[in-house]
Amino acid sequence: MTRRLSDLQLERYQAEALPPEERAAVDQVLAQSEADAEALRVLRTENAAFFVTQPPAAFVEKVMPTKRSPWRWLGALSAVAAAAALLLIVRSQSGEGDETRVKGGVGWHVTVSGQTGTRTLMDSTQVAPGDTLSFQVATERQVFVAVISHAPDGWWVYAPSAGRDAVRVARGLTLIPDGARLDETEGDETLYLVSSEQPFEPERLRDSMKNNVVPEGINVEQIGIVKHRR
């Protein structure tokens, strides 16, 4: 049976990150499409397994230090949001060991969805044209964020998709509404999560980064990917 919903839509549905009208539309599709309903069941099973095998204490303590148990913080979330929070543990392959990507009190996690399913994106992960990226951010305070890409065919703003006004995220866990569908250009690509305590325009920042200039007050975290046809 052919699916009607993308992996990214199901991820956002599970994380309760869809607006009411979109969520209602997804509910309708799930009621009619056994293939989509099964894909959602698989996604929930995978997240539940990850919840058991990857305790989030180190990540929560590093991003949002507190004297309270980090499990209490997770307890305040819904079961679905708690499972999503666990996915924020990103493993580095740069030789530093299993380090969480955190800079300036802001951590991020990227997932890639495609024909082979949904998986965590790490340094030098191989992806394919047409795959979809989604971005999650955890922060200890309110910040403004954007995702900028340096690809073989130029510099792009992936999120927000309009390129204007950085996304404001509150303390805690946030799934950025805009994902990115990878185009047909193959080669090495670098993704940058940029964050600031002050609002900024991602398009103007992209133009600055083209010239190797990062304005004061902007924090940058990067992940490299390799895009090729399978």
Secondary structure, 3 states (H helix, E strand, C coil): CCCCCCHHHHHHHHCCCCCHHHHHHHHHHHHHCHHHHHHHHHHHHHHHHHHHHCCCHHHHHHHCCCCCCHHHHHHCCCHHHHHHHHCCCCCCCCCCCCCCCEECCEEEEEEEEECCEEEECCCCEEECCCCEEEEEEEECCCEEEEEEEEECCEEEEEECCCCCCCEEECCEEEECCCCEECCCCCEEEEEEEEEECCCCCHHHHHHHHHCCCCCCCCEEEEEEEEECCC
